[in-house]
């Protein structure tokens, strides 16, 4: 009997030790799993922070190149918040393919020295004034859609598609963005004898401030009216004859992501050229509606009804003679691993 009891106690002790060993193994494994998960999560968070630091560097490059296209880079530069360093980025810019710049931006977290995470982005930036920019009756960054009794006298360039098919030519560069601050200042400085300038706010549109009726502000010196519109341009009814270089840009000077559409309904003529940061649409009436110089639309250009757009070399030469700056843009992006 005593031998049986001793055997039972031995078995219980062995089972207890085995259970304890199993429990200890599970605890150690769980702790290791938690610690590994914590480290993995931290590495992932640090990597994300490094990525956004690299993105910040690429945006800084775009900002600097828009001020000085000869800028070659900086860094390492720190990003701070409430006096605390949130990480570093380092940027270099090099010339490629003529006017393009290749920008390498690397983010380091928590700093370049002894970083725990590093991410690198490569972007190509271009200051696009393509050689054909002043040569077309219609230039659309997206689609061209022609419906009804439309007439286009001149060439068509488009970024995506055209309907009817088979017309025009597709381009694969970024749609050129103008120096809108420069154009805004031109419009403000063009004062008429009645004291009116060529800047049009929403309040001016609502109060029906009259538009110029001639393309020329100073024909003797080949200076066009620069009509800068800080909102959407919508013209309805018998619009008569309006003249100038119409820049429909919304509040892009203070809001870089702004856009503005141009919609013209009814009958009449714009004796000049229209550039719009959005869609351009003509819905011509029975007596027709047209633009005699040319149209640039960052998005879609659509002609409906009895609508005509014609190219005018003299008007385009006059606008080119304003020596308007073009804003550099990011045209490609990729991460380098």
Buried (B, 14 or more C-beta within 10 A) or exposed (E): EEEEEEEEEEEEEEEEEEEEEEEEEEEEEEEEEEEEEEEEEEEEEBBBBBBBBBBBBBBBBBEBBBEEBEBBBBBBBBBEEEEEEBBBBBBBBEEEEEBBBBBBBBBBBBBBEEBBBBBBBBBBBBBBBBEEBBBBBBBBBBBBBBEEEBBBEBBBBBBEBBEEEEBBEEBEBBBBBBBBEBBBBBBEEBEEEEEEBBBBBEEBBEEEBEBBEBBBBEEEEBBBBBBBBBBBBEBEEEBEBBBBBBBBBBBBBEEEEBBBBBBBBBBBBBBBBBBBBBBBBBBBBEEBBBBBBBBBBBBBBBBBBBBBBBBBEEBBEBBEEBEBBBBBBBBEEEEEE
